[in-house]
């Protein structure tokens, strides 16, 4: 089996993990013998594979599963409407906390952070979403 660079790249990872058949192994070794960069790549991957194998499998502590399941059972996910209402409340608080001068500062595009039309539309949308959430 003759390898080109693309085929070598396809096989080198499997070779490093000893997952190639005999023909593929011989082809990777022959290619690496003729190409120093490929030989270096083989060595790096084999070293990484050996290091991974030496680390062994990690076993989490038995308490991890039970604590995660217990915690997951106490979390109550918010509905989309509730999350939207929470975000809009936060935005309103941030806008309200702006100093009066900042509220009327005109930006480069001619808008103000407290533009009356935008704010009215936003509050109207928020009220509509809250009414839907209650029903």
One Martini backbone bead per residue (centre of mass of N, CA, C, O) as a GRO file, in nm:
protein
  135
    1UNK     BB    1   0.095   0.038   0.025
    2UNK     BB    2   0.046   0.366  -0.084
    3UNK     BB    3   0.124   0.693   0.037
    4UNK     BB    4  -0.008   0.991   0.099
    5UNK     BB    5  -0.063   1.258   0.286
    6UNK     BB    6  -0.368   1.221   0.324
    7UNK     BB    7  -0.359   0.919   0.409
    8UNK     BB    8  -0.174   0.960   0.646
    9UNK     BB    9  -0.366   1.144   0.807
   10UNK     BB   10  -0.588   0.922   0.832
   11UNK     BB   11  -0.382   0.700   0.992
   12UNK     BB   12  -0.203   0.813   1.229
   13UNK     BB   13  -0.397   0.788   1.469
   14UNK     BB   14  -0.444   0.483   1.451
   15UNK     BB   15  -0.148   0.407   1.475
   16UNK     BB   16  -0.097   0.530   1.762
   17UNK     BB   17  -0.339   0.316   1.867
   18UNK     BB   18  -0.317   0.036   1.728
   19UNK     BB   19  -0.558   0.037   1.465
   20UNK     BB   20  -0.400  -0.114   1.247
   21UNK     BB   21  -0.317  -0.290   1.005
   22UNK     BB   22  -0.045  -0.425   0.860
   23UNK     BB   23  -0.048  -0.256   0.598
   24UNK     BB   24  -0.084   0.022   0.733
   25UNK     BB   25   0.163   0.015   0.912
   26UNK     BB   26   0.372  -0.013   0.685
   27UNK     BB   27   0.292   0.248   0.535
   28UNK     BB   28   0.344   0.450   0.762
   29UNK     BB   29   0.641   0.374   0.810
   30UNK     BB   30   0.738   0.437   0.521
   31UNK     BB   31   0.652   0.732   0.515
   32UNK     BB   32   0.810   0.823   0.770
   33UNK     BB   33   1.096   0.747   0.657
   34UNK     BB   34   1.063   0.975   0.412
   35UNK     BB   35   0.926   1.179   0.643
   36UNK     BB   36   1.015   1.372   0.904
   37UNK     BB   37   0.744   1.505   0.983
   38UNK     BB   38   0.589   1.239   1.008
   39UNK     BB   39   0.765   1.112   1.225
   40UNK     BB   40   0.707   1.329   1.439
   41UNK     BB   41   0.402   1.283   1.449
   42UNK     BB   42   0.411   0.993   1.539
   43UNK     BB   43   0.559   1.043   1.807
   44UNK     BB   44   0.356   1.236   1.933
   45UNK     BB   45   0.108   1.045   1.921
   46UNK     BB   46   0.230   0.810   2.080
   47UNK     BB   47   0.283   0.968   2.339
   48UNK     BB   48  -0.009   1.050   2.387
   49UNK     BB   49  -0.126   0.763   2.394
   50UNK     BB   50   0.043   0.667   2.634
   51UNK     BB   51  -0.056   0.879   2.834
   52UNK     BB   52  -0.356   0.805   2.822
   53UNK     BB   53  -0.319   0.508   2.908
   54UNK     BB   54  -0.178   0.573   3.189
   55UNK     BB   55  -0.420   0.724   3.334
   56UNK     BB   56  -0.672   0.599   3.306
   57UNK     BB   57  -0.959   0.568   3.453
   58UNK     BB   58  -1.217   0.769   3.572
   59UNK     BB   59  -1.368   0.783   3.897
   60UNK     BB   60  -1.622   0.895   4.036
   61UNK     BB   61  -1.772   0.981   4.298
   62UNK     BB   62  -2.057   0.855   4.431
   63UNK     BB   63  -2.178   1.142   4.520
   64UNK     BB   64  -2.215   1.288   4.249
   65UNK     BB   65  -2.475   1.169   4.136
   66UNK     BB   66  -2.663   1.231   4.376
   67UNK     BB   67  -2.615   1.539   4.384
   68UNK     BB   68  -2.710   1.601   4.096
   69UNK     BB   69  -2.996   1.481   4.119
   70UNK     BB   70  -3.086   1.654   4.356
   71UNK     BB   71  -3.041   1.930   4.221
   72UNK     BB   72  -3.218   1.884   3.968
   73UNK     BB   73  -3.488   1.849   4.140
   74UNK     BB   74  -3.484   2.171   4.239
   75UNK     BB   75  -3.507   2.275   3.959
   76UNK     BB   76  -3.689   2.550   3.810
   77UNK     BB   77  -3.785   2.617   3.517
   78UNK     BB   78  -3.829   2.869   3.315
   79UNK     BB   79  -4.016   3.027   3.126
   80UNK     BB   80  -4.007   3.226   2.861
   81UNK     BB   81  -4.177   3.450   2.991
   82UNK     BB   82  -4.026   3.475   3.257
   83UNK     BB   83  -3.751   3.539   3.137
   84UNK     BB   84  -3.841   3.792   2.988
   85UNK     BB   85  -3.940   3.948   3.236
   86UNK     BB   86  -3.672   3.950   3.387
   87UNK     BB   87  -3.509   4.101   3.170
   88UNK     BB   88  -3.688   4.355   3.156
   89UNK     BB   89  -3.651   4.435   3.449
   90UNK     BB   90  -3.347   4.475   3.436
   91UNK     BB   91  -3.351   4.691   3.217
   92UNK     BB   92  -3.524   4.895   3.365
   93UNK     BB   93  -3.332   4.932   3.605
   94UNK     BB   94  -3.092   5.033   3.440
   95UNK     BB   95  -3.233   5.277   3.309
   96UNK     BB   96  -3.323   5.413   3.576
   97UNK     BB   97  -3.017   5.438   3.691
   98UNK     BB   98  -2.969   5.651   3.513
   99UNK     BB   99  -2.873   5.943   3.462
  100UNK     BB  100  -3.034   6.203   3.325
  101UNK     BB  101  -2.812   6.274   3.116
  102UNK     BB  102  -2.795   5.983   2.991
  103UNK     BB  103  -3.091   5.959   2.890
  104UNK     BB  104  -3.039   6.222   2.676
  105UNK     BB  105  -2.821   6.107   2.519
  106UNK     BB  106  -2.692   6.132   2.205
  107UNK     BB  107  -2.619   5.932   1.968
  108UNK     BB  108  -2.479   5.867   1.659
  109UNK     BB  109  -2.794   5.775   1.563
  110UNK     BB  110  -3.009   5.970   1.736
  111UNK     BB  111  -3.041   5.830   2.008
  112UNK     BB  112  -3.191   5.734   2.313
  113UNK     BB  113  -3.211   5.535   2.586
  114UNK     BB  114  -3.506   5.698   2.648
  115UNK     BB  115  -3.690   5.658   2.422
  116UNK     BB  116  -4.022   5.697   2.413
  117UNK     BB  117  -4.116   5.497   2.193
  118UNK     BB  118  -3.954   5.250   2.280
  119UNK     BB  119  -4.052   5.232   2.571
  120UNK     BB  120  -4.352   5.198   2.513
  121UNK     BB  121  -4.327   4.940   2.343
  122UNK     BB  122  -4.187   4.769   2.555
  123UNK     BB  123  -4.409   4.787   2.777
  124UNK     BB  124  -4.636   4.670   2.609
  125UNK     BB  125  -4.504   4.396   2.556
  126UNK     BB  126  -4.467   4.315   2.850
  127UNK     BB  127  -4.764   4.315   2.932
  128UNK     BB  128  -4.856   4.105   2.728
  129UNK     BB  129  -4.673   3.871   2.836
  130UNK     BB  130  -4.784   3.869   3.126
  131UNK     BB  131  -5.076   3.800   3.056
  132UNK     BB  132  -5.013   3.528   2.922
  133UNK     BB  133  -4.880   3.397   3.177
  134UNK     BB  134  -5.151   3.401   3.354
  135UNK     BB  135  -5.330   3.216   3.134
   0.00000   0.00000   0.00000
